[in-house]
């Protein structure tokens, strides 16, 4: 008489189901938990941000600035860009330290980051809003 035991396929499926459940739970935790403001995190410095609206959509610069303030960034200027037909949004590092610009880009959902040193003393980072503004994350 053959020994009856747990089928290896059943055990494999259970392990796979547990793995999928753990990954889904992890993803939900990251997406749904409240985000601590960047400035409230330990060892963080206040990041001065300039917001430039180059999208042609009125009011989007104020919305981005408000979201950045909620994240603990210090918005020092909100104004229209030199043009209103920029296609892509991007984050511009104004200093040699790219880590602070990466914080801003990460908080906004990952727009491209470039470095353009231009030390005016007013802002560490500039955010240029383009017509792809819907790709920016503006809610926690």
Buried (B, 14 or more C-beta within 10 A) or exposed (E): EEEEEEEEEEEEEEEEEEEEEEEEEEEEEEEEEEEEBBBEEEEBEEBBBBBBBBBBBEEBBEBBBBBBBBBBBBBBBBEBBEEBEBEBBBBBBBBEBBEBBBBBBBBBEEBEBEBEEEEEEEBBBBBBBBBBBEEBEBEE
